[in-house]
């Protein structure tokens, strides 16, 4: 199995940039020069001692000393040669083998085995690394299979939601239309309870239509008109405010904003994002007229937006629940809606590569929602 290679390793610094083999070579060179210098010094001193014509006893002692030094130097030479062989074949070569195997794995071939026979420490290290590699590959395969299955399941669910929602529109329109026609045609023959039942039927059909429309919007994110281009978020906010102009005028809401930037996104979906957040801020208002502020600040290669209001706010313990589809914190007769708005907002933001969350650290009343969107390539 070959997957994407790992990123290149960090460059060593200081003395760590010198390979181990060069350290051994430098040390061996110094030891060899020292050994040669010692041999030359001993031979020179022996020759000068012979020129002095010492007494026989002293000459014999010097000769024995010379022989002993020669034996010692020969043993040192043999030990040095043996150490060089050991270092070369028992240390440096296995390290080179393990390094080459690790490079192969790092290049993307994660099925390549890691194994060296010697020395004991490197053999144990390679065994641990290979065991870790096998576990990582196994976990990666499992995650890849699960991701593919989840992607397929999500695609099927989105397709089902789209088709089911689209196909349910016509039957519901017929239910609402014919129920209203029934009331108009036979209204003088119906009592108050019958009219109430008809009202319940029509209201239920309309609420179901609203729910289906929201489901259609939810399933369309990333599937229909999902192209992302350089987009002016200020223009998207203007369109959202135009769509909400009647609601804003009826409630006396005041919407202020910062100078909004251009981002990489889809204008239709960003308009829907602003519209849902502002509509929620106006819907969940307190006693005072609604005040909503759309803010923005730069955060690295992204823009962080915010939508703050002076409404009833959201308790921190519900910070995650409010983004779940069909989750409501208030009865439908108090605050109408389908419970899809914030889930749709989060899906739009995540489709754009950002994150949407409730700012639980915001002081004062009301609620503040924050989200990130990628900046355009020219601004990064």
N, C-alpha and C positions, 0 to 999 in steps of 0.2 A: 504494500500500500504506500503510495506516494502522496503526500499532502504538501501544503505550502511550507517552504523552508523557514527555519527560525531566523530571527534577525541576527545580523553579524555580531560577534562578541565585542566587548569593550576592549579598547586598546590598553595594554599594560603601560604602567608608568615607572619612571626611575629605573633601578637595576632589574626590575621584573621584565624589561624588554629584551634582556639577554637570555637566549635559550640555555637550558641546563647543559646540553652537550658542550657549549662554548665554555661554560664554567669549568667542567671537567677537563677540557682541553687546555685551558689556561693554567689550571692547577697542575696538570701533568707536565706542561712545558716548564713551569717554574721548578717542579721537583726534578725533572730531567737535567736542567741546567745546573741545579744545586749538586746533583749526583756527579755530573761530569766535572764540575769545579772541584769537588772533593777528591775524585780520582787523580786529577792533575796535581792537586796540592800534595797528596800522599806520595805520588811518584817523584815529584820534585824534591820533597824533603828526604825521601829515601836515597835519591841520587846524591844529594849534598852530604848526607850522613856518610855515605861510602867514600866520598872524596876526603873526608877528615881522617881516614885510616884509624878507626877506633880499635880498642883492644878486642881480642877474639870474643871475650864474654859479651861485651857490649854489641859487637857485630852480630852475634848469634841472637841476642835479644831483639835487636832491630829487625833481623830477618824474620823472627817469629811474629813480631808485631806486624810486619808488612804482610805476611801470609794471613794473619787474622783479619787485617783490614780488607785484604782482597776477598776473603771468604764473606765478610760482612757486606761488602759492596755487591758481591755476586748475589747474596741472599736478598739484599734490598732491590737489586735489579729484577730478580725473579718475582719478588712480591709485587713490585710496580707493574711488571708485565701481566702478572695474574690479576691484579686489581683492575688494570685497564680492560682485560678481557671480560671480567665479571661485570664491570660498569657498562661495557658496550652491549653485552648479550643478555645480561640479567636485569638491567635498568633502562638504558637508553632505547634499546630496540623494542622492548615491551611498551615503553611510553609512546614511542612512535606508532606502534600498532594500535594502541588504544586511542591515540589522538586521531589517527586516520579513520578509525571506526566511528568516533564521535563526530568527526566532520561529515561523514556519510549520513549519519542520522540527522545532524543539524541541517544538511542540505535538503531534507525532505523525505528520505527513505526511512520511515519509522519502523519498518519491519526488519531492518538490518540488525543482526545480533551483535552484542558487545561482549568480547571474551578474549582474555589473555591468560596464558598458562603460568607465567612467572613474572616477578617474584610473588611470594605469598600475599603481600600487602596489595599489590596491583591486581592480582587475581581476585581478591576479595572485593576490592573497589569496583572492578569491572562487573562482578556479579551483582553488586548492589545497584549499579547504574542500569544494568540490563533489566533487572527486576523492576526498577522504577519506570524504564521505558515501556516494558510490557504492560504495566498497570495503566500508564498514560494512554497507550494505544487502545487498550481495551475500553477505558472510560471514554475516549474520543469516539470510538466506533459506536458505543452505546448512545452517547449524546447525539452523534450524527444521525443515527437511525431514529431516535426519538424526535429530533428536530424535523427530519423529513416527514415523519408520521404526523407531527403536530402541524407542520405547514400544509400538508395535504388535508388534514381534518379541518383546519381553519378555512382553507379555500372552499371545501365542500359546505361548511356551515355558512360562510358568507354567500355562496351561490344559492344555498337553500333559503336563507333569509331574504335575499333579493327576489328570487322567483316567487316564494310564498307571499311576500309582502306585495309584490306587483299583482299577483293573481287574485289576492283577496280584495283589492280595491273595488272591482266591479260589483261583486256580490254585496259588499257593504253599502255601496251607493244605491243599489236596488232596494236593500232593506230600509234605509233611511227614506228614500224617495217614495216607495209604495206605502210605508207607514204614514208618512205625512199626507199622501193622497187619500188614504183611508180615513184620516181625521177630517180632511176637507170635504170629502163626499158624504160621509155618514156622521158628521159631527153632531147634527141635530138629533140623531138617534142614540148617541153615547151619553152615558152619565159621567159624573166627575171622576170616578175611579177609572173608567175606561180611558178618559183623556189623560189621566196621570200615567197609566200603563204605556200609552202611546208616547208620552213625553220621555219616560224612562227608556223605551226602545230606541227612540231617535237619539237621545243623549248618549246612550251606550254605543250606538253605531258611529256617531261623530267622534267619540273618544277613541274608539277602535281605529277609525281612519287616521286620527292624529298620531296614534301609536305606530301604525303601519308606516306613515310618512316618515316618522323619526327613525324607524328601523331601516327604511330605504336609505335615508341619509347616512346612517351608521354603516350600512353595508357598502355604500358607494365610495367611502374614503379609500383612496389608493387604487380603486378599480375603474371608476368612471371619471373622466376629466381630471386625472391625477397628475398631469405634467407639472413639473416644478421649474420655474424660470425666475429671473430677477424680478422681484415684485415690490411695489411701493406699499408698505403697510399702512401709511397714512391714507392712501386711496381706498384700501380695503376697509379701514375704519369709517371713512366717509360713507361708503355704501351701506355698511351695517347701521350707521346712524340714520340714513335715509329710510331703511327698512323699518326702523323702530321709531320713526318720527311721531307717529300718532300716539304710541305708548308714552314716549318721553314728554309730549305736550300734555297729555291727560294727567300724568302724575307730577308734573312740574319738576322733572329731573334735570339736573345740570351735569353735563359730561365735559370734563376738561382732559387735556392730554399734553404730553411732551412732544417735541419734534421727533416724529417717527422715522426710522431708517428704511432702507431697501434691504430685503432679505431674499434668500433662495427659497421660493415656495410657490404655492398655488393660490392665486388671488381669490377664487371662489371659496375655497375651503378656509382661507384666513378670514374672509368676510364672515363666514359662518361662525368661526371661532370668536371673533369680536362680538358678533350679534348675540350669541348664546350667553357669553359672560356678562355683557351689559344688561341683557334681558333678565338674567338671574339677579343682578344687583338691584334692578328696579323692582322686580317681583318680591324679593325678600327684604323689603324696605321697613324701616322703623316708623316712628311717628313723624319725624322731620322729613321734608322733601328729599328725595334721593340725590346724593352727590356721588359721582363716579369719576375716578381719575385713571387714565391710562398712562402709565409711566414706562420708561425704558432706560437701560444703561448698558454699556459695552462690557462684556466679560470674555476676554480672550478672542477667539474666532467666532463667538456667538453673541447675540443680543439677548439680554434678559428683560422680558416685558413684565408688567404688573397691571392688575386691575383691582383697584381699591374702592371700597364703598363705605357708607355709613349706616348700613342696614342692620339686621338682627344678628348677623355673624353666624359662625359655625363653631361648635364646641370642638376642641382639639381631638377628642377621642373618636370623632367621626371623620377625621381628616382623610382616611383611606376609603371609608365606606361610601362617601359621596361620589366617588369616581366609578363606582360599580354600576353596571347597567340595571335599570329598573329599581334602583335603591332610592327610597324616599325617606326623609326625616320628618315630614309633616303630612297630615291627612290631606286627601285630594280636595275636600270641600273647603279647606283653608287656603292652600296654595295649589292651584291647578298645575298640571304638567304630567309628563309620562315617566320621568326619572331617567331619561336618556341623555339629557343635555350635557352634563359634565363628562359622562363617559364618551360622548361624541367629541367633546373638546380635547380630552386626553388622547383619543385615537388620532385626531388631526395633528396634534403636536408631535406625537410619537412617529407618525408617518413622515413628518418633516425632520426627524432626527433630533428632536428636542425632548424636554421633560416638563410636565405640568404638575404643580403641587400647590397645596394650601399653606400659606405662610402662617405657621402657628406662633411665630415670635413677634408678629406685628402688634404693637401696643395700641390701646384705644379700642373703640367699638368697631363694628362692621367686620368685613372680611377682605382679605387680600389674596388673590391668586397670582402666582408667578409662573412664567414659562419661558423657555429658551427656544430660539430659532437661529439657524446658521446664517452668518453674514454672507453677502455676495463675494465672489472670488476677488473682485477688485478692491474690497475693503479689508481683506484678511492680511 
